Amino acid sequence: MRSIKLIALAAVLGIAPMMYAQANDAQIQADVQHALDGKRFSGVQVQVQNGVVMLTGNVALYSAKEDADRKAHHRKDVRAVRNMIEVNGGGENTSDAYLQKKLSEKLAVDRVGYGTTAFNNLELGVHDGVVTLRGTMYGPSDKDSAISLVENTPGVRDVIDEIDVAPTSPMDDQIRMAEARAIYGEPALNKYALDPAKSIRITVVGGHVTLNGVVISEGDKNIAGIKANTVPGVFSVVNNLQVEGHERGK
C-alpha cells in the first residue's frame, strides 16, 4: 500500500522515477539492516541500488554468511542479492590440514543415536578453507546435519555440496539391515560396530551395495565383501574398503 501511495504521489508531483527508486532503495536498506540486527551480523554492511542488495563486511562463521543472504532475499522488493561477505573464522588462522582432521572426526560420529550412521558415506576435501562434501547419505536429515556441522565450524570459508541422498526405498532398507547383520554379525568384523567413527559404511541404492571405510587388514576387507554378497536381493557389491596404513592419499 505504501509503495502504491508513493507512486501516485510521484505522478502528481512529477517526481522522476529515479527519485522514487532511491526512496524505495532506502526503505529496502533499512529493512535488510533491521533483519540483520544481531551480534553475529555486526560486521556486515548493506548497500542497495535499484533493488539489488550488496552485502559486504565480515562474519565469524560461514553459516552467518548464508543466513545473512537468506534474510536479505526474504525482504520486500529485493530483486537480487550480491553476497560479498568475507568469513574471517572468528579471528582463527585455521590450516586446511587442521580443518580436514577436525571435520573428519566430527562428521564420523554425526547422527550417532539416529541409527543411520553406518548407512552414510561422506568424503570431504579442504582447500583454502573451502570444504567440498561428496558421498551418499541415507536421508535428507543426515545431509542437512552434515552441512550444518561444517557451516558452523570456525575456519570454513565456503561449502561446496556434492552430496547425494539415497532414494526412499523399502527394499533398500531391508537390504541395509540385512547387510548390517551379515557384516557386523561376523565375529571377525563385529569390532567395527563398537566405534561409530571406525565403522564399515554400507550404502545401498537400487539394490546396489557399496562398502566404504577403513579396516585393519586385507583379510577383514575380503570377509566384509564376502558377507555383503551373501545378502539376498543384492544386485552388486563394490568393496571400496581401505586397509589401515594404505588409505587413499597415503
Residue frames relative to the residue before (quaternion, step in Angstrom):
aa qw qx qy qz dx dy dz
M 1.0000 0.0000 0.0000 0.0000 0.00 0.00 0.00
R 0.6513 0.5177 -0.3218 0.4519 3.57 0.96 -0.87
S 0.6380 0.5325 -0.3268 0.4501 3.60 1.00 -0.84
I 0.6393 0.5300 -0.3197 0.4562 3.60 1.01 -0.84
K 0.6602 0.5091 -0.3064 0.4594 3.56 0.96 -0.88
L 0.6478 0.5216 -0.3185 0.4548 3.57 1.00 -0.82
I 0.6377 0.5210 -0.3195 0.4689 3.58 1.02 -0.83
A 0.6571 0.5100 -0.3070 0.4625 3.58 0.95 -0.91
L 0.6560 0.5097 -0.3081 0.4636 3.55 0.98 -0.89
A 0.6324 0.5332 -0.3287 0.4557 3.57 1.01 -0.82
A 0.6528 0.5168 -0.3141 0.4561 3.57 1.00 -0.86
V 0.6660 0.5111 -0.3035 0.4507 3.60 0.96 -0.88
L 0.7580 0.3947 -0.1996 0.4794 3.55 0.90 -0.99
G 0.4445 -0.7095 0.4454 0.3173 3.57 1.28 -0.18
I 0.3147 0.7547 -0.5148 0.2575 3.59 1.14 0.53
A 0.5177 -0.6545 0.4564 0.3088 3.57 -0.90 0.89
P 0.6067 -0.5756 0.4081 0.3662 3.57 -1.12 0.69
M 0.5944 0.5846 -0.3696 0.4103 3.60 1.09 -0.66
M 0.6460 0.5213 -0.3248 0.4533 3.57 1.03 -0.79
Y 0.6303 0.5126 -0.3332 0.4784 3.56 1.08 -0.71
A 0.6319 0.5379 -0.3285 0.4510 3.56 1.00 -0.86
Q 0.6517 0.5149 -0.3178 0.4573 3.56 0.99 -0.84
A 0.6432 0.5146 -0.3220 0.4667 3.56 1.03 -0.82
N 0.6547 0.5079 -0.3080 0.4675 3.56 1.01 -0.84
D 0.6239 0.5369 -0.3324 0.4604 3.60 1.03 -0.79
A 0.6380 0.5301 -0.3265 0.4532 3.56 1.01 -0.82
Q 0.6537 0.5045 -0.3100 0.4712 3.57 1.02 -0.81
I 0.6373 0.5193 -0.3257 0.4670 3.59 0.98 -0.86
Q 0.6474 0.5250 -0.3226 0.4486 3.58 0.93 -0.91
A 0.6535 0.5065 -0.3125 0.4677 3.56 0.96 -0.87
D 0.6528 0.5194 -0.3148 0.4528 3.61 0.98 -0.83
V 0.6737 0.4875 -0.2979 0.4688 3.59 0.93 -0.91
Q 0.6481 0.5145 -0.3235 0.4589 3.58 0.93 -0.83
H 0.6300 0.5211 -0.3287 0.4727 3.57 1.05 -0.74
A 0.6554 0.5140 -0.3105 0.4581 3.60 1.01 -0.85
L 0.7305 0.3907 -0.2176 0.5161 3.57 1.17 -0.62
D 0.3683 0.7348 -0.4815 0.3042 3.56 1.20 0.55
G 0.4995 0.6169 -0.4625 0.3950 3.55 0.15 1.31
K 0.6703 -0.5324 0.3359 0.3929 3.57 -1.18 0.56
R 0.6800 0.5133 -0.3083 0.4232 3.57 0.93 -0.89
F 0.7171 0.3895 -0.2421 0.5249 3.61 1.28 -0.32
S 0.3386 0.7919 -0.4667 0.2010 3.60 1.25 0.20
G 0.7094 0.4398 -0.2615 0.4846 3.61 1.16 -0.47
V 0.5530 0.6235 -0.3792 0.4020 3.60 1.29 0.17
Q 0.1560 -0.7689 0.6138 0.0884 3.57 -1.01 0.88
V 0.2266 -0.7833 0.5725 0.0857 3.56 -1.13 0.79
Q 0.0317 0.7597 -0.6490 0.0264 3.55 -1.00 0.92
V 0.1148 -0.8006 0.5868 0.0392 3.59 -1.07 0.75
Q 0.0660 0.7776 -0.6232 0.0503 3.55 -0.96 0.90
N 0.8425 -0.0675 -0.0134 0.5343 3.56 -0.66 1.17
G 0.7326 -0.4446 0.2259 0.4632 3.55 0.99 0.88
V 0.5988 0.5373 -0.3644 0.4690 3.59 1.29 -0.03
V 0.2448 -0.7898 0.5528 0.1034 3.55 -0.67 1.16
M 0.1103 -0.7675 0.6280 0.0661 3.56 -0.95 0.92
L 0.1469 -0.7813 0.6046 0.0497 3.54 -0.79 1.12
T 0.0290 0.7886 -0.6119 0.0533 3.56 -0.81 1.04
G 0.5154 0.6331 -0.4712 0.3340 3.56 -1.30 0.03
N 0.4301 -0.6983 0.5063 0.2668 3.56 -1.16 -0.52
V 0.1375 -0.7518 0.6403 0.0770 3.52 -1.33 0.52
A 0.5814 -0.6145 0.4148 0.3353 3.56 -1.25 0.38
L 0.8049 0.1990 -0.0729 0.5543 3.59 1.05 -0.78
Y 0.5786 -0.5884 0.4393 0.3550 3.55 -1.14 0.65
S 0.6003 0.5718 -0.3626 0.4257 3.60 1.05 -0.69
A 0.6294 0.5243 -0.3384 0.4632 3.60 1.07 -0.66
K 0.6150 0.5339 -0.3419 0.4688 3.59 1.05 -0.71
E 0.6703 0.4903 -0.2920 0.4744 3.58 0.94 -0.89
D 0.6520 0.5114 -0.3186 0.4603 3.59 0.97 -0.82
A 0.6290 0.5334 -0.3359 0.4550 3.58 0.99 -0.79
D 0.6355 0.5333 -0.3154 0.4606 3.57 1.03 -0.84
R 0.6749 0.4939 -0.2955 0.4618 3.58 0.89 -0.95
K 0.6606 0.5137 -0.3131 0.4491 3.57 0.90 -0.90
A 0.6552 0.5075 -0.3142 0.4631 3.59 0.98 -0.83
H 0.6471 0.5346 -0.3192 0.4400 3.59 0.95 -0.85
H 0.7146 0.4815 -0.2550 0.4387 3.58 1.04 -0.74
R 0.5309 0.6217 -0.4269 0.3864 3.60 1.22 0.05
K 0.6160 -0.5893 0.3947 0.3429 3.53 -1.14 0.74
D 0.8569 0.1731 -0.1670 0.4559 3.55 -1.16 0.86
V 0.4537 0.6657 -0.4730 0.3568 3.62 1.21 0.17
R 0.2755 -0.7890 0.5328 0.1329 3.58 -0.69 1.11
A 0.7812 -0.1096 0.1073 0.6052 3.58 1.06 -0.75
V 0.2299 -0.7547 0.5983 0.1400 3.54 -1.32 0.38
R 0.1393 -0.7485 0.6434 0.0804 3.54 -0.95 0.96
N 0.1387 -0.8267 0.5442 0.0353 3.55 -0.34 1.28
M 0.0124 0.8207 -0.5662 0.0754 3.56 -0.21 1.33
I 0.3193 0.7714 -0.4937 0.2435 3.59 1.23 0.36
E 0.2837 -0.7379 0.5898 0.1647 3.56 -1.05 0.85
V 0.2932 -0.7276 0.5918 0.1855 3.58 -1.12 0.72
N 0.1492 -0.8392 0.5197 0.0585 3.58 -0.49 1.17
G 0.4831 -0.7132 0.4128 0.2958 3.60 1.28 0.16
G 0.5782 -0.6047 0.3830 0.3917 3.57 1.14 0.48
G 0.6919 -0.4711 0.2759 0.4725 3.55 1.18 0.54
E 0.5407 0.6257 -0.4029 0.3921 3.60 1.28 -0.07
N 0.2511 -0.7319 0.6139 0.1561 3.55 -1.03 0.83
T 0.0233 0.8538 -0.5143 0.0766 3.56 0.26 1.32
S 0.3494 -0.7474 0.5284 0.2005 3.58 -0.75 1.05
D 0.6311 -0.5318 0.4033 0.3953 3.56 -1.23 0.43
A 0.6422 0.5341 -0.3242 0.4441 3.59 0.99 -0.86
Y 0.6529 0.5059 -0.3108 0.4703 3.57 0.98 -0.82
L 0.6568 0.5086 -0.3068 0.4646 3.57 0.94 -0.91
Q 0.6270 0.5468 -0.3314 0.4450 3.59 0.97 -0.89
K 0.6893 0.4783 -0.2751 0.4695 3.57 0.86 -0.99
K 0.6815 0.5048 -0.2920 0.4421 3.56 0.84 -0.99
L 0.6969 0.4659 -0.2757 0.4703 3.57 0.87 -0.95
S 0.6120 0.5534 -0.3504 0.4432 3.60 1.02 -0.75
E 0.6697 0.5014 -0.2929 0.4630 3.56 0.94 -0.90
K 0.6926 0.4795 -0.2791 0.4610 3.59 0.93 -0.90
L 0.6822 0.4891 -0.2911 0.4591 3.59 0.94 -0.86
A 0.5943 0.6000 -0.3625 0.3942 3.59 1.10 -0.66
V 0.7757 0.3024 -0.1664 0.5284 3.59 1.08 -0.64
D 0.3819 0.7227 -0.4912 0.3009 3.57 1.25 0.23
R 0.8196 0.2104 -0.2014 0.4934 3.57 -1.07 0.87
V 0.3295 0.7153 -0.5386 0.2996 3.60 1.19 0.39
G 0.7231 0.3754 -0.3017 0.4951 3.56 -0.82 0.97
Y 0.6676 0.4688 -0.2962 0.4967 3.57 1.27 -0.25
G 0.4917 -0.7108 0.3945 0.3122 3.58 1.28 -0.06
T 0.6558 0.5268 -0.3127 0.4411 3.59 1.24 0.16
T 0.3956 0.7603 -0.4589 0.2342 3.60 1.26 -0.18
A 0.6971 0.4823 -0.2838 0.4482 3.60 0.84 -0.93
F 0.7015 0.4611 -0.2630 0.4755 3.60 1.22 -0.41
N 0.6146 0.5060 -0.3486 0.4948 3.58 1.30 0.27
N 0.0338 -0.7752 0.6302 0.0272 3.55 -0.94 0.88
L 0.0415 0.8141 -0.5711 0.0970 3.53 -0.55 1.20
E 0.0907 -0.7702 0.6303 0.0348 3.54 -0.97 0.96
L 0.0837 -0.8109 0.5776 0.0426 3.57 -1.07 0.68
G 0.1328 -0.7514 0.6410 0.0832 3.49 -1.28 0.58
V 0.1354 -0.7892 0.5958 0.0616 3.57 -1.09 0.72
H 0.1134 0.7775 -0.6100 0.1026 3.56 -0.83 1.03
D 0.8341 -0.0805 -0.0046 0.5456 3.56 -0.58 1.21
G 0.7212 -0.4593 0.2409 0.4593 3.55 1.00 0.83
V 0.5786 0.5496 -0.3781 0.4692 3.58 1.31 -0.02
V 0.1868 -0.8085 0.5548 0.0602 3.56 -0.63 1.19
T 0.1414 -0.7695 0.6191 0.0673 3.56 -0.87 1.02
L 0.1228 -0.7901 0.5996 0.0345 3.55 -0.80 1.08
R 0.1106 0.7792 -0.6107 0.0869 3.56 -0.89 0.94
G 0.4228 0.6763 -0.5270 0.2935 3.54 -1.25 0.48
T 0.4657 -0.6524 0.5161 0.3019 3.55 -1.31 -0.30
M 0.1465 -0.7946 0.5873 0.0471 3.55 -0.82 1.07
Y 0.6126 -0.5871 0.3941 0.3532 3.55 -1.16 0.64
G 0.8215 -0.0784 0.0856 0.5582 3.60 0.86 -0.90
P 0.7184 -0.4535 0.3112 0.4258 3.60 -1.28 0.22
S 0.6336 0.5403 -0.3411 0.4362 3.61 1.01 -0.75
D 0.6319 0.5254 -0.3295 0.4648 3.57 1.06 -0.75
K 0.6499 0.5104 -0.3049 0.4734 3.57 1.00 -0.86
D 0.6671 0.5073 -0.3035 0.4534 3.58 0.83 -0.98
S 0.6444 0.5300 -0.3194 0.4492 3.58 0.99 -0.84
A 0.6622 0.5077 -0.3058 0.4585 3.58 0.93 -0.90
I 0.6706 0.4950 -0.3031 0.4620 3.59 0.90 -0.92
S 0.6455 0.5223 -0.3179 0.4577 3.58 0.97 -0.85
L 0.6248 0.5431 -0.3320 0.4521 3.57 0.99 -0.83
V 0.6844 0.4765 -0.2815 0.4746 3.58 0.90 -0.93
E 0.6692 0.5218 -0.3072 0.4307 3.59 0.87 -0.94
N 0.7372 0.4061 -0.2204 0.4930 3.59 1.12 -0.63
T 0.5174 0.6127 -0.4270 0.4178 3.57 1.23 0.41
P 0.4589 -0.6887 0.4823 0.2871 3.63 -0.72 1.02
G 0.7273 0.4054 -0.3125 0.4572 3.55 -0.98 0.87
V 0.6064 0.5386 -0.3531 0.4664 3.58 1.23 -0.43
R 0.2236 -0.8113 0.5335 0.0851 3.58 -0.65 1.17
D 0.7874 -0.0501 0.0573 0.6118 3.58 1.15 -0.58
V 0.2109 -0.7687 0.5927 0.1153 3.57 -1.24 0.49
I 0.1443 -0.7631 0.6265 0.0658 3.56 -0.88 1.03
D 0.2008 -0.8151 0.5399 0.0620 3.55 -0.51 1.24
E 0.0915 0.7798 -0.6121 0.0947 3.57 -0.55 1.22
I 0.3428 0.7644 -0.4713 0.2757 3.56 1.19 0.61
D 0.2317 -0.7373 0.6182 0.1433 3.57 -1.05 0.84
V 0.2421 -0.7343 0.6133 0.1615 3.56 -1.17 0.65
A 0.4616 -0.6913 0.4816 0.2777 3.56 -0.78 1.03
P 0.5025 -0.6531 0.4646 0.3240 3.63 -0.91 0.83
T 0.5517 -0.5954 0.4648 0.3537 3.56 -1.16 0.60
S 0.1819 0.7843 -0.5669 0.1745 3.57 -0.75 1.08
P 0.3807 -0.7283 0.5222 0.2278 3.62 -0.55 1.14
M 0.6247 0.5418 -0.3407 0.4474 3.59 1.06 -0.73
D 0.6633 0.4889 -0.3037 0.4783 3.58 0.94 -0.87
D 0.6133 0.5457 -0.3514 0.4501 3.59 1.05 -0.71
Q 0.6356 0.5175 -0.3255 0.4714 3.58 1.00 -0.80
I 0.6570 0.5037 -0.3097 0.4677 3.57 0.97 -0.87
R 0.6179 0.5515 -0.3497 0.4379 3.61 0.96 -0.80
M 0.6941 0.4699 -0.2803 0.4677 3.56 0.81 -0.99
A 0.6520 0.5078 -0.3165 0.4656 3.57 1.00 -0.80
E 0.6347 0.5224 -0.3219 0.4698 3.58 1.04 -0.77
A 0.6495 0.5183 -0.3178 0.4566 3.58 0.95 -0.88
R 0.6590 0.4940 -0.3122 0.4736 3.59 0.97 -0.82
A 0.6716 0.5100 -0.3022 0.4445 3.59 0.91 -0.90
I 0.7267 0.4333 -0.2460 0.4729 3.56 0.89 -0.93
Y 0.7577 0.3823 -0.2241 0.4791 3.60 0.67 -1.04
G 0.6167 0.5441 -0.3457 0.4519 3.57 1.24 -0.34
E 0.5412 0.5957 -0.3993 0.4390 3.58 1.26 -0.22
P 0.5122 -0.6880 0.4127 0.3066 3.63 -0.62 1.09
A 0.6721 0.5025 -0.3092 0.4474 3.60 0.97 -0.75
L 0.7614 0.3877 -0.1923 0.4826 3.58 1.19 -0.47
N 0.5109 0.6853 -0.4282 0.2934 3.61 1.15 -0.30
K 0.5110 0.6380 -0.4221 0.3919 3.60 1.24 -0.21
Y 0.6408 0.5374 -0.3290 0.4386 3.58 1.15 -0.53
A 0.5941 0.5526 -0.3635 0.4579 3.57 1.29 -0.09
L 0.5870 0.6274 -0.3525 0.3708 3.59 1.23 -0.37
D 0.7833 0.2097 -0.1033 0.5760 3.59 1.08 -0.70
P 0.3835 -0.7556 0.4799 0.2271 3.62 -0.37 1.21
A 0.6402 0.5409 -0.3312 0.4335 3.58 1.10 -0.63
K 0.7615 0.3145 -0.1783 0.5380 3.58 1.22 -0.39
S 0.3526 0.7642 -0.4749 0.2572 3.57 1.16 0.53
I 0.4933 -0.5881 0.5378 0.3488 3.53 -1.35 0.29
R 0.2668 -0.7900 0.5350 0.1363 3.58 -0.62 1.13
I 0.1439 -0.7987 0.5841 0.0170 3.53 -0.82 1.12
T 0.0168 0.7895 -0.6132 0.0210 3.60 -0.52 1.12
V 0.0923 -0.7943 0.6004 0.0009 3.52 -1.02 0.91
V 0.0780 0.7738 -0.6230 0.0842 3.56 -0.80 1.06
G 0.8501 -0.0607 0.0011 0.5232 3.57 -0.57 1.18
G 0.7171 -0.4526 0.2465 0.4692 3.57 1.04 0.75
H 0.6032 0.5328 -0.3554 0.4754 3.58 1.30 -0.01
V 0.2092 -0.8132 0.5401 0.0572 3.56 -0.69 1.16
T 0.0497 -0.7693 0.6364 0.0271 3.55 -1.10 0.82
L 0.2026 -0.7695 0.5975 0.0988 3.56 -0.92 0.97
N 0.0182 0.7879 -0.6143 0.0396 3.56 -0.91 0.98
G 0.4837 0.6475 -0.4978 0.3146 3.53 -1.28 0.36
V 0.4500 -0.6638 0.5276 0.2804 3.56 -1.34 -0.15
V 0.0944 -0.7799 0.6179 0.0325 3.57 -0.90 0.99
I 0.5827 -0.6456 0.3818 0.3128 3.56 -1.19 0.49
S 0.8149 0.1290 -0.0698 0.5608 3.60 1.17 -0.30
E 0.6207 -0.5313 0.4292 0.3850 3.53 -1.31 0.38
G 0.6068 0.5719 -0.3418 0.4335 3.56 1.12 -0.71
D 0.6555 0.5001 -0.3097 0.4736 3.58 0.97 -0.85
K 0.6177 0.5373 -0.3421 0.4612 3.58 1.02 -0.74
N 0.6871 0.4868 -0.2852 0.4578 3.57 0.86 -0.94
I 0.6376 0.5225 -0.3277 0.4615 3.59 0.99 -0.82
A 0.6433 0.5245 -0.3233 0.4545 3.58 0.95 -0.87
G 0.6564 0.5109 -0.3100 0.4604 3.58 0.96 -0.83
I 0.6457 0.5179 -0.3156 0.4639 3.57 1.00 -0.85
K 0.6755 0.4953 -0.2936 0.4607 3.56 0.90 -0.96
A 0.6366 0.5373 -0.3335 0.4414 3.58 0.97 -0.79
N 0.6834 0.4955 -0.2783 0.4582 3.58 1.07 -0.73
T 0.6033 0.5758 -0.3645 0.4141 3.62 1.22 -0.19
V 0.5624 0.6267 -0.3860 0.3768 3.61 1.23 -0.32
P 0.4443 -0.7013 0.4895 0.2668 3.62 -0.79 0.99
G 0.7779 0.3616 -0.2614 0.4425 3.56 -1.15 0.66
V 0.5599 0.6022 -0.3921 0.4124 3.58 1.28 -0.10
F 0.3424 -0.7574 0.5236 0.1870 3.58 -0.83 0.98
S 0.7967 -0.0987 0.0902 0.5895 3.58 1.03 -0.78
V 0.1765 -0.7562 0.6193 0.1156 3.55 -1.29 0.44
V 0.1064 -0.7619 0.6370 0.0485 3.56 -0.87 1.03
N 0.1815 -0.8070 0.5579 0.0673 3.56 -0.57 1.19
N 0.0083 -0.8213 0.5679 -0.0535 3.57 -0.17 1.36
L 0.3109 0.7681 -0.5105 0.2297 3.60 1.19 0.32
Q 0.2527 -0.7565 0.5885 0.1324 3.53 -1.04 0.88
V 0.3899 -0.7021 0.5439 0.2433 3.57 -1.09 0.73
E 0.5823 -0.6187 0.4079 0.3345 3.56 -0.89 1.01
G 0.7783 0.2759 -0.2279 0.5159 3.55 -0.79 1.03
H 0.7479 0.3088 -0.1876 0.5569 3.54 1.31 -0.24
E 0.2691 0.7816 -0.5211 0.2123 3.59 1.20 0.51
R 0.6537 -0.5081 0.3868 0.4062 3.52 -1.27 0.45
G 0.7807 0.3052 -0.2509 0.4841 3.53 -0.95 0.91
K 0.6644 0.4618 -0.3129 0.4974 3.59 1.28 -0.03
